[in-house]
Amino acid sequence: MNKNPITLALVVVVLAVALGGCTMSGTQTLVNTLEFKASYGSILLDYDADDIIVKQSGSSDVIIKEYMNQDRKVYYAKVEDNAGGLKITEGVRPKDPKFRSYIELYLPHG
């Protein structure tokens, strides 16, 4: 049986696109930004599964940026201001295995 190479190549491309689409989780985009004066004695971040990237802030504030591939307010960080300390906890996380998120923490210099 002689198979047409163009047909075979087309089938391979269609399968690659179809299977690749099954594993794609979407691009994480900025969904929430929190800013605080840098007057806290301590900052506690309580995120179980998110990656935390620490960067230097261009301002005198502490800034938290949350990136997610699904934007729902219940996923946003919860903030507690306790006696000179700041506690930031992740919001609800879906059980969806395609959900992806990370945060950026910007700290003032010095």
N, C-alpha and C positions, 0 to 999 in steps of 0.2 A: 504494500500500500504506500503510495507516494503522497506525503503530506505537503501542503502548501506552506512554505516558510513564512509568508506574510500573515496567513491566518494564525499560525502557531505564535508568532510574535505578538499579534493583536490579543490573543487569549492570555498570554503572559502579562501584557500591560494591563489588561482589564482586571486580572486576578491581583496583581500588585497594588493597583489603586483600591480595589475593593477590600483587600485584607489590610492594607495600610490605613484605610479609613476606620477600620474596626478598632485599631489600637490607638488612634490619635485621641488625645485628651483635651485638645484645645489650648490656645495660648493664654497664659496668665496675663491679665491686664490690671492696671492700678484701679482698685475699686474703693479704697478708703485711705484717708490721710488724717492722722491725729498729730497735733502739735501741743507741746507743753513747755512752760518756762523751765529752764535748767536749774531750778532752785531745790530740787529734791535730793535728799541725802542718799537715797538708794532707788534703783529701778529694778523691779523683778519682772521678768518675762516668763510667762507660763504657757508655752506652746508645745504640745505633745508631738506633733508630726511635721510641723512646718519648718523649713530651713529658715535660719535667721542670718541675714547678711548685715554686718555692722560697717557703717561708713561715717566719714566725718561730715558734720553739718556745715553748711555755709552761713548759718545764722547762730544766734545764741540759744536757740530752742532745741529741745529733743523732739525729733520727728519720727513717727512710725508710718510706714507705707505698707499697705497690705495689697498683695497681688493674688488674684484668683482667676480661674477659668469659668467660674459660675458666680454671678453677682447677686447675693441675697443679703439683706441687712442682718439677718440672724447669724450669718457667718462672720460678721465684723467683730473686732476685739471688744472686750469688756474692760473698763478701766475703774480702778479703785484708788482713791487718794487717802492714804493712811499715815497719819502722824509723820509727815516729812518724807514718806516713801510712796512710790508710785508702783502699783501692781497692774500689769497688763496681761490679760488672759485671752486666749483664742476664743472666738465665738463657737457656735455649734458647727460641727463638721458633718457633712452628709456621709452616708454609708456607700455612696457611689464611688466605685474604684477608679473612675475617670476624673474625679475631683483632684485638682492640683492647686497648691497655694504656697506662697512664701512671703516673708516680710523683710523689709529693710528698716534698720534702726539707724538713725542719724544722730550722732552725739556731737555736741559742740567741742571745739578744740580747747584743750587745757582744762 
